[in-house]
Amino acid sequence: MQNNNEMRDDLREQLAAIEHARWARWQSYLHSKCAINHDGSLTIPANLVERWEHQIATPYAMLSEAEKDSDRREVDGYLPLVKKEYAIPPQVLDLLDLLGCMGIAWESGLAEAALAAQDKVYALQSDKVDPCVGNLLAVIHGDGGHYLAEHGLEKTCKDAEYAITMLRANLGCLEESHRILIESEDPW
């Protein structure tokens, strides 16, 4: 069994391999756009220098959608490893999506999304079981609605609240671990 340092080092190596592949793709693209000089050096065309200087000086939020999409495609190379390392169960992602909280997850983090999900569960607690509420509770409990039928609305909602609270706590721990990992090793 790996200790935390070994796990961090293993993750770092896997991320470094992905980063190298990304860098190599970029260098290949860059070299393909350059003029090869007689001494073997490369000259970047002026229009590309101007374009890239502009992009360098532009915060991500101010990029065009096409430029953001290009960055998003690069990040896609990291997502399988991140998903594997943080092992977010698909049911959690389904729940956040069902509650309309995925946007919060992407923008503010999973802990904030879990808090929003918890607030929505509070709002759903009532005496009448709407089919949408029943479906939501079935997703939270992962049982196709059997828990609600067996235990009633009040207990099912209370237990769903507990499940969301635990999700928030676990996601908060994951985000803190991720923050520590990122801050602990600055490769530059």
N, C-alpha and C positions, 0 to 999 in steps of 0.2 A: 504494500500500500504506500502511495506517495505521500510525503508530508507537504505542507503548504508551499515551502520554497521550491520543491521539485515540481509541484503542480504549476506554480507561477512560471518557473523556467521553461517547462514544457509548453505552456500556453504562449509564452513569449516567443519561443522558437517557431511555433506554428504560425503566429501572427507575422513574424519576420519573414517567413517563407512566402506568405500571401503578399506582404509589402514588396518583397523583391520581385515577385511576378508582376505586380502592378507597375513598379518602377521600370522593369524591363519592357513592358508593353508601351509605356510612355516614351522611353528612349527610342524604341523602334519607330514609333510614330514620329517623334521629333526628328530623328535622323532622316526619315523618308521625306520630310518637308524641306530639308536643308540642301543648300548647294555644296557640293564637295569641291574644295579648293585644291590647287596643284600639290600642296604639301600634305594633303589628307585631312586638314582641319575642315570644319563645317561652318557655313554661314547661314544664319536663320534669316529668312526673308523679312523685310521691314514691316510688311503688313501683319505678319504673325507676331513679331516683337511687340508692335503696338497693341494688338489684340490681347496678348498674354500679359503685358504690363497692366493693361486696364483690368483684367480679371484678377491679377495679383492684388491690386489696390482696392478691389470691391469686396465688401463683406458678403458672406454667403447669402444672407437674407435679401441682398440687393441684386443678386445675379438674376439673369433671365431664367425662365422655366427650362429652356433648352440647356443652359449651363448647369442648372441645378440637377437636371436629369442625368447629365454626364457624370457629375459627382455621385449621384445616387447609384448609378451603374457600377462605379468603382467600389462603393461601400458594399454592394451586393456580394462581392467576393469574400467579405469578412463575415457576413451574416450566418452562413452555415456553422462556422466555428463558434461564434458568439452564442448561437442558439444551442449548440451542443454543450458548451461550457456552462451556460446558465440554466439549461434544461427547464425551460418554462413549459409546463405541461400544455398540450394543445387545448385541454378543457379550460385552462385559465385564459388563454387567448380567445377562445370561443365565448367565454363568459364576458370578458371585457368588450368584445365586439358586440355581443347581444345587448349589453347595457349601454352601448354607444360611447364607450370609454377608450377605444383604441387611439383616437386622435390625441387624447390626453396622455396616453402611454408613450406615444412617439414624441410629443412636444415637451412633456414635463416629467416623464419617467413613470415606471411601473407603480411605484409607491403612490404617486398622486392619482394614477388611474384607479388603483385599488380603493383609495379614499373616496373617489367619485362613485365607484361601484357600490361601496358601502352606503353612501348617502342615498343611492337609488333603491337599494334594498330596504332601507328605512321607509322610503316613500311608498313602497309596495305593500307594506304591512296594513292589511285591512281585513274585514270579516268576509267579504265576498271574493272568491277566487276567480279572477279574470283568466281566460285561457292563456293570455300572454304571460301573466304572472306565474301560472302553473308551469308553463314551459320554461320560464326563467329559473324557477326553483328546481325543476328537474335537471337543468343544466348545472346549476350550482352543486346539487347533490349527486349528479352523475348517475341517476337511477331511473330515468324515464318516467318519473312522477310517482313511483311507488312510495317514497318516503312521505310525501304529502298525503297520500291516501291512508297510510298507516298511522301517521302522527298528528295530522291536522295542521291547519294553517299557522296557528300561533307558534307551535314548536318548530315547524319547518322553517318559518321566517327567522326565529331566534337562532336556530342552528345555521341557517344560511348567513346570518349576520356574523356568527362566530367564524364560519369558514372564510368569509371575506376579510374579517379582522386578522385572521391568521395569514391569509394571503398577503395582506398589507405588510404585516410584520416580516414575513419571509422575503417579500420583494424589497422591503427597506434594507434588510440585511444583505441581500444580493447586490443592491446598488451601492451600499457602503463598502462591501468587499471589492466591487469593481472600482470604486473611487480610490480605495487604498492601493489596489494593484496598479492603477494608472499613475498615481502620484508616487509610488515607491520606486519606480524605475523610469528615469527620464533619459531616453537614449540620446538626446542631443546634448 
